[in-house]
């Protein structure tokens, strides 16, 4: 539970930072970025196991790179659920997914 809390805080902070860097990801304030982090966290908790099973053949063929595509699509799809949070296209979503994955991985490793 403690690890998930720290990963959530790191994800929210990273999303706020990404909205300030003008990489194609933006928010009208801090709260939409926090809500987007909550939606991403819920998807990772509830939907990720199902999606991983369904995309396993593609992940094997692409040596795991398809997982980045799925993460980018989830980040991009978060805009449909969070008013005030936007991602301008697939490439900003892909870069955001890479950065979020790196930060979440490092924080998860440090808290372990």
N, C-alpha and C positions, 0 to 999 in steps of 0.2 A: 504494500500500500504506500509506503514511504517513497519507494522508487517511482511509482506512477505519479505521485504528487510532484516530485522534482522534475520529472520529464514533462509534465503538463506545464509547470511554471516556465521551464526552459523553452517549450514550444510557443507559449504565449509571448514570452520576451523576444524570441526570434521572429515571430510574425510581426510584432510591433516594429522591430528593427528593419525587417524586410519592407514594410510599408514606408519607412523613412528613407530607404536607399533608392527609391524610384526605379525599381527593376521591373515594373509592370504589375506589381502587387501593391494594392493600396487599401486604405480604410479611412473612413471619415472621422475616426477617433480611436482611442485605445480600446474601448469596449467592444467594437466590432471585431477587432483582432483577438481579443480574449474569447469572445463567443465562437469565433472560427477555430481557435485552439481547442475549445470544448467539443465542438462538432468533430474535429479531427480525432480527438482522443476517444470519443464515443465510437467512431467508426473503427479505429484501431482495436478497441476492446471487443466490440461485438461483431463487426463485419470482416475484419482482416482474416480470421481463420477460414471462413467460407471462401473468400476471394483467393486466398493462397491455394486452397485445394483445387479450385476451378481453373486457376492459371498455372498450375504446376507444370504441365507439359511445355508451355511457352517459356517459363522460367528456366527449365532444363535446357531447352534449345538455345536460349539467348544468354545462358550462364548468369542468370539473375537480373539482367538488365531490364527485362519486361516488368519487374517489380517497381522500377523507377517510373515507368510509364503509368502503371496503376496508381502509384502514389501521386503523380502529377495530375492524373484525372480526378482523383479524390480531392486534391487541393483545389482544382479548378471547379469541381462540382460543389464545393463548400459555398461558393458564391450564391448558389440558388437558395441556400438555407439561412444565410446571414446577411440581412440588409446592411449596407454600408461597407461591406467587404467585397473587393473585386480583384480579379486576376485577368489581365488583358492578353489572353491567348495561351496557347499550349507551351510555348518556350519559356515564358516567365513562370508558368506552373512547374515545368520541369526543373528549372534552376531553383525555384523555391523548395521543391520536393528534395532535391539533392542537399541543399543547405539544412533543411529541417531534419533530414535523415542523419546527417553528420552530427548535428548538435544533439539530437535525441540519443544517438548511439554513444557519444562521448559522455553525456550526462548520465545515461543508464550505466555505463561502465564505471564511472567515478562513484556512483552511489552504491553500487553492488557490494 
